[in-house]
Amino acid sequence: MRARVSLALLASAVATGALVFPLPATAAQAGVAEDGPTVRELLEKCDNGTDSCVFHPKGEPEYFTGEAHQVGDPVYNCTSSQQRSSVNWSDTTSQSNSVGLSMTTEAGFGKVFAVSYEQTFEHKWEESHTEAQTTFVDTNPNQVGWVQRAPQMQKVKGTYELHFPDKFHDHYIWYVDLEVTGPAPDSSSAVSQHTRDMSEEEQANCP
């Protein structure tokens, strides 16, 4: 299924000195025809066949807490008393985007995004963020314990503006909407400890 792409005819409207500006009033909004370019085709042309390719962020980043998930190995209390165990863990949060394309800040549309993000919000975009620590978990007899982490994330919405030297699928200018999600800057994370009773099978595996 082809993602929606906004296309525009050449327009004389120019925003001077503004990092982010609205699309020209004469821009036509349309879906991609069957013989039109896909989002992948357009983004692969960014700085690789265009006169210019710019990402215009729309509004401020949206910050949110990512899905909690287990980190490190579970611990099993096979003793007859309460036990405190240390769980060493490392967890990496990586960027993604709304069209599922591989993206690197070293080249192409990923680099264009990272440069625009840094210029607009005055801090660097992180492709990934790794957090590592030791967390202590208290378990009662015949319990299993584990650690969960919920990373702080951000979502940036915006539009790529691609200018071609020659008509590309009948147009000189194309606009592509994209949402990029990644680790929040200087992000902390919510780390929590959890316990439950062992199953009969787990108890049977105790030494």
NORUR-V452165 format. One record per pair of residues at least 4 apart in sequence whose ideal C-beta (glycine too) atoms are under 6 Angstrom apart, sorted by the first residue. I is the first residue (numbers start at 1). J is the second residue. D is the distance in whole Angstrom. If there is no record, write none. Layout:
BEGIN
i->I j->J d->D
i->I j->J d->D
END
This chain:
BEGIN
i->2 j->32 d->5
i->2 j->38 d->5
i->3 j->39 d->4
i->3 j->99 d->5
i->4 j->31 d->6
i->5 j->32 d->5
i->5 j->39 d->6
i->5 j->176 d->5
i->6 j->29 d->5
i->6 j->175 d->4
i->7 j->30 d->6
i->7 j->171 d->5
i->7 j->174 d->5
i->8 j->27 d->4
i->8 j->173 d->5
i->8 j->175 d->6
i->10 j->172 d->5
i->11 j->24 d->3
i->11 j->26 d->5
i->13 j->24 d->4
i->15 j->21 d->3
i->19 j->120 d->6
i->20 j->56 d->5
i->20 j->57 d->6
i->23 j->27 d->5
i->32 j->36 d->4
i->36 j->169 d->5
i->37 j->41 d->4
i->37 j->42 d->5
i->37 j->169 d->5
i->39 j->99 d->5
i->39 j->176 d->6
i->42 j->174 d->6
i->42 j->176 d->5
i->43 j->109 d->4
i->45 j->49 d->4
i->45 j->50 d->6
i->46 j->53 d->4
i->46 j->108 d->6
i->46 j->109 d->4
i->46 j->112 d->6
i->47 j->53 d->5
i->50 j->162 d->5
i->50 j->163 d->6
i->50 j->164 d->6
i->51 j->163 d->5
i->51 j->165 d->5
i->52 j->163 d->5
i->53 j->112 d->5
i->53 j->162 d->5
i->54 j->161 d->5
i->55 j->112 d->5
i->55 j->113 d->5
i->55 j->116 d->4
i->55 j->158 d->5
i->55 j->160 d->5
i->56 j->158 d->5
i->56 j->159 d->5
i->57 j->120 d->5
i->57 j->156 d->6
i->57 j->158 d->4
i->58 j->157 d->5
i->58 j->158 d->5
i->61 j->154 d->4
i->61 j->156 d->5
i->62 j->155 d->4
i->63 j->154 d->5
i->63 j->184 d->6
i->64 j->153 d->6
i->65 j->150 d->5
i->66 j->150 d->6
i->66 j->151 d->4
i->66 j->153 d->5
i->68 j->148 d->5
i->68 j->150 d->4
i->70 j->146 d->5
i->70 j->148 d->6
i->71 j->89 d->4
i->71 j->91 d->5
i->71 j->147 d->5
i->71 j->149 d->5
i->72 j->87 d->4
i->72 j->89 d->3
i->72 j->147 d->5
i->74 j->144 d->5
i->74 j->146 d->4
i->75 j->85 d->4
i->75 j->137 d->6
i->75 j->145 d->5
i->76 j->144 d->5
i->77 j->83 d->5
i->77 j->139 d->4
i->77 j->141 d->6
i->77 j->143 d->5
i->78 j->206 d->4
i->79 j->83 d->6
i->80 j->141 d->5
i->82 j->140 d->6
i->83 j->139 d->5
i->84 j->136 d->6
i->84 j->138 d->5
i->85 j->137 d->5
i->86 j->134 d->5
i->86 j->136 d->6
i->87 j->135 d->5
i->87 j->137 d->6
i->87 j->147 d->5
i->88 j->134 d->5
i->90 j->132 d->4
i->91 j->131 d->6
i->91 j->149 d->5
i->92 j->128 d->6
i->92 j->130 d->4
i->93 j->129 d->5
i->93 j->151 d->4
i->93 j->183 d->5
i->94 j->128 d->4
i->95 j->127 d->5
i->95 j->182 d->4
i->96 j->181 d->5
i->97 j->103 d->6
i->97 j->178 d->6
i->97 j->180 d->5
i->98 j->178 d->6
i->98 j->179 d->4
i->103 j->110 d->4
i->104 j->110 d->5
i->105 j->110 d->5
i->105 j->111 d->6
i->105 j->114 d->4
i->105 j->127 d->5
i->107 j->111 d->5
i->114 j->125 d->5
i->116 j->120 d->6
i->117 j->121 d->6
i->117 j->125 d->4
i->118 j->124 d->5
i->123 j->185 d->5
i->126 j->183 d->5
i->129 j->183 d->4
i->131 j->189 d->6
i->135 j->147 d->5
i->137 j->145 d->4
i->137 j->193 d->5
i->139 j->143 d->4
i->139 j->145 d->4
i->139 j->195 d->5
i->142 j->198 d->5
i->143 j->195 d->5
i->143 j->197 d->6
i->144 j->196 d->6
i->144 j->198 d->5
i->145 j->195 d->5
i->146 j->194 d->6
i->147 j->193 d->6
i->148 j->192 d->5
i->149 j->189 d->5
i->149 j->191 d->5
i->150 j->190 d->4
i->151 j->189 d->5
i->152 j->184 d->4
i->152 j->187 d->4
i->153 j->184 d->6
i->154 j->184 d->4
i->155 j->179 d->6
i->155 j->181 d->5
i->156 j->180 d->5
i->157 j->179 d->5
i->159 j->175 d->5
i->159 j->177 d->5
i->160 j->176 d->4
i->161 j->175 d->6
i->162 j->174 d->5
i->163 j->173 d->6
i->164 j->168 d->4
i->164 j->172 d->5
i->167 j->172 d->6
i->183 j->187 d->5
i->198 j->202 d->4
i->198 j->203 d->5
END
